[in-house]
């Protein structure tokens, strides 16, 4: 029972951090967009690198949002012929589908990490902030992997009940 409680606690803690990250990034997007609009209309100038930051912030909103969807079981389901919607089949499909999704996310996290390391190696001195913001990809796919693994463990517990 202790492992299941720890899994639930970890998932709740992760969702709080992810929600805070997504909300902060969204607020930053709004503020940066407003500053850019005001700057263009009043001063005929934009913030240097503002468009690049906005593009990165979209990932900082979307990827934690994807992890939140997994934790809430509101993500896209791998359910051929809608089998997972049927309670009888759900107990047989939940664990393998969550494990398969965790494997895919782990592979994506590994690829994103390799991509980030390459970007870090060839970054310019003034572009270091972009490389740091790009860490969202490997970290987010790693968090998605963890969420899917937690879902598999918790689904196993729910099936036993």
C-alpha positions as CSV (number, residue, x, y, z in Angstrom):
1,X,0.0,0.0,0.0
2,X,2.9,2.3,0.6
3,X,4.1,2.2,-3.0
4,X,0.7,3.1,-4.3
5,X,0.4,6.0,-1.9
6,X,3.8,7.2,-2.9
7,X,2.8,7.0,-6.6
8,X,-0.3,9.0,-6.0
9,X,1.6,11.6,-4.0
10,X,4.3,11.9,-6.7
11,X,1.6,12.3,-9.4
12,X,-0.1,15.0,-7.4
13,X,3.2,16.8,-6.7
14,X,4.1,16.7,-10.4
15,X,0.7,18.0,-11.5
16,X,1.1,21.0,-9.1
17,X,4.5,21.8,-10.5
18,X,3.4,21.3,-14.1
19,X,0.2,23.4,-13.6
20,X,2.3,26.2,-12.1
21,X,4.8,26.0,-15.0
22,X,2.1,26.1,-17.6
23,X,0.3,29.0,-15.8
24,X,3.5,31.0,-15.5
25,X,4.4,30.4,-19.1
26,X,0.9,31.4,-20.2
27,X,1.1,34.6,-18.2
28,X,4.5,35.4,-19.6
29,X,3.1,34.8,-23.1
30,X,0.3,37.2,-22.5
31,X,2.6,39.9,-21.0
32,X,5.2,39.5,-23.8
33,X,2.5,39.6,-26.5
34,X,0.9,42.8,-24.9
35,X,4.4,44.4,-24.7
36,X,5.1,43.5,-28.3
37,X,1.7,45.0,-29.5
38,X,2.2,48.2,-27.5
39,X,5.8,48.5,-28.7
40,X,4.8,48.1,-32.3
41,X,1.9,50.5,-32.2
42,X,3.4,53.2,-30.0
43,X,7.1,53.0,-30.6
44,X,7.4,51.2,-33.9
45,X,9.7,48.7,-32.4
46,X,9.5,45.2,-31.0
47,X,11.3,43.4,-28.3
48,X,14.5,41.8,-29.5
49,X,14.0,38.0,-29.7
50,X,10.4,38.4,-28.6
51,X,9.1,36.1,-31.3
52,X,11.6,33.4,-30.4
53,X,10.6,33.6,-26.7
54,X,7.0,33.4,-27.6
55,X,7.6,30.3,-29.7
56,X,9.4,28.6,-26.8
57,X,6.7,29.6,-24.4
58,X,4.1,27.8,-26.5
59,X,6.0,24.6,-25.8
60,X,6.3,25.6,-22.1
61,X,2.5,25.8,-22.0
62,X,1.6,22.8,-24.3
63,X,4.0,20.2,-22.9
64,X,3.2,20.5,-19.2
65,X,-0.5,20.6,-20.4
66,X,0.0,17.3,-22.0
67,X,1.4,15.8,-18.8
68,X,-1.6,17.2,-16.9
69,X,-3.9,15.5,-19.4
70,X,-2.2,12.2,-18.8
71,X,-2.4,12.6,-15.1
72,X,-6.2,13.4,-15.4
73,X,-6.7,10.5,-17.8
74,X,-7.9,12.9,-20.4
75,X,-5.2,12.3,-23.1
76,X,-5.8,10.6,-26.3
77,X,-6.2,6.9,-25.6
78,X,-4.7,4.1,-27.6
79,X,-7.9,2.2,-27.9
80,X,-8.4,0.2,-31.1
81,X,-12.1,-0.3,-31.8
82,X,-12.8,1.8,-28.6
83,X,-12.0,-1.2,-26.4
84,X,-10.7,0.9,-23.6
85,X,-14.0,2.7,-23.2
86,X,-15.6,-0.6,-22.1
87,X,-14.9,-1.2,-18.4
88,X,-14.4,-5.0,-19.0
89,X,-11.7,-4.4,-21.6
90,X,-10.2,-1.4,-19.8
91,X,-8.7,-3.5,-17.1
92,X,-6.8,-5.5,-19.7
93,X,-5.8,-2.6,-21.9
94,X,-4.9,0.1,-19.4
95,X,-1.5,-1.3,-18.3
96,X,-0.1,-2.3,-21.7
97,X,-1.3,0.9,-23.4
98,X,0.2,3.0,-20.6
99,X,3.5,1.1,-20.8
100,X,3.6,1.4,-24.6
101,X,3.0,5.2,-24.3
102,X,5.7,5.4,-21.6
103,X,8.1,3.6,-24.0
104,X,7.3,6.0,-26.9
105,X,7.8,9.0,-24.6
106,X,11.1,7.6,-23.2
107,X,12.4,7.2,-26.8
108,X,11.2,10.8,-27.6
109,X,12.9,12.1,-24.4
110,X,16.1,10.4,-25.4
111,X,16.0,11.8,-28.9
112,X,15.1,15.3,-27.6
113,X,18.0,15.1,-25.1
114,X,20.4,14.3,-28.0
115,X,19.0,17.1,-30.0
116,X,19.3,19.5,-27.0
117,X,22.9,18.5,-26.4
118,X,23.7,19.2,-30.1
119,X,22.0,22.6,-29.9
120,X,23.9,23.3,-26.7
121,X,27.2,22.4,-28.3
122,X,26.7,24.7,-31.3
123,X,25.0,27.6,-29.5
124,X,26.2,31.1,-29.8
125,X,27.1,33.1,-26.7
126,X,24.0,35.3,-27.1
127,X,21.8,32.4,-27.9
128,X,22.4,30.4,-24.7
129,X,19.0,31.4,-23.3
130,X,17.3,29.7,-26.3
131,X,19.2,26.5,-25.6
132,X,18.1,26.7,-21.9
133,X,14.5,27.2,-22.9
134,X,14.8,24.2,-25.3
135,X,15.3,22.0,-22.3
136,X,11.5,21.8,-22.1
137,X,11.4,19.0,-24.8
138,X,13.5,16.3,-23.1
139,X,12.2,17.2,-19.6
140,X,8.6,17.2,-20.7
141,X,8.9,13.9,-22.5
142,X,10.6,12.5,-19.5
143,X,7.7,13.7,-17.3
144,X,5.3,12.2,-19.7
145,X,7.2,8.9,-19.4
146,X,6.9,9.1,-15.7
147,X,3.2,9.9,-15.8
148,X,2.4,7.0,-18.1
149,X,4.4,4.7,-15.8
150,X,2.5,6.0,-12.8
151,X,-0.7,5.5,-14.6
152,X,0.3,1.9,-15.3
153,X,1.0,1.3,-11.6
154,X,-2.2,3.0,-10.5
155,X,-4.2,1.2,-13.2
156,X,-2.9,-2.1,-11.8
157,X,-4.1,-1.1,-8.3
158,X,-7.5,0.0,-9.7
159,X,-7.9,-3.3,-11.5
160,X,-7.1,-5.2,-8.4
161,X,-9.8,-3.3,-6.4
